[in-house]
Amino acid sequence: MPPALRNRRAALVVGHPGHELRVHGWMELARPFVCVFTDGSGRTGQSRLDSTTRLLTRAGARPGSIYGRFKDVDIYAAILDNDFGLFIELAEELAEALVRDAVDYVVGDAVEGYNPIHDLCRCVINAAVELANRIKTTRIANFDFLVVGLPDSRSDELRTGNIWLRLDEVALERKLAAAKSYLELRDDVSKMTGEAGSAAFQVETLRPVISAVRADDSVQEPPFYERYGEQQVAEGYYRRVIRYREHILPLADALVTYAQR
């Protein structure tokens, strides 16, 4: 464990089950409590939460109070309806959990413009940390990690204090075994290892989050989820497309306003 995080109480907060694989080595060392917003069911309706529960048990982590609470389709509906209240309540509940468990630092999804749930998860985390830090006497540190991109694929000169964890061969083998045993993500794991090899799993990077909840500078327009959503609507899977400026930014702004009020 990097010295800065040694003997510190940690929380991992992700939008979907399976994201914890990206920081499996860190998770084994930190043994955080883990919050997962959705069950990862997508449009199929098949939850993958049981696979994450087994993975957490083997890694010595534990589920938090927010754990697969929503189906993906329900979160998508809340986003399309600009249901600010749902996400504000999530931020409040997460803040209470951070204070109750005396958490020293939080690790969670980064904004990548790939999936709206990933990006809003980051907004909720930032709001929760802001709320919790108004109560705690010692500030909670806030880190993100790339869910889709490779850990070193987006260098940012403005980000100082990145924490790099390079897994030894034994830890890497455990991580690869955990990834391969996660049946619902088998195709994704095979694609990643095929394109980048095991090196894609060996380095884990925790990046300090300094900015407020809104992170529009991190997103290239139109984001991937808009383009993909248009295809899904055209094929009849969904009725409406989640738009960055119509749906995501207003929710992010509502979280900023609430957390800073």
Secondary structure, DSSP 4 states (H G I P E B T S, - for coil): --GGGTT--EEEEESSTTGGGGGHHHHHHH--EEEEEE---TTTT---HHHHHHHHHHHT-EEEEEEEEE-HHHHHHHHHTT-HHHHHHHHHHHHHHHHHTT-SEEEEEPP-SS-HHHHHHHHHHHHHHHHHHTT-SSPPEEEEE-SSS-TTSS--TT----EEEE--HHHHHHHHHHHHH-GGGHHHHHHHHHHHTTHHHHEEEEEE--S-S--GGG-PSSPHHHHHHHHHHHTTS-SS---IIIIIHHHHHHHHHHHH-
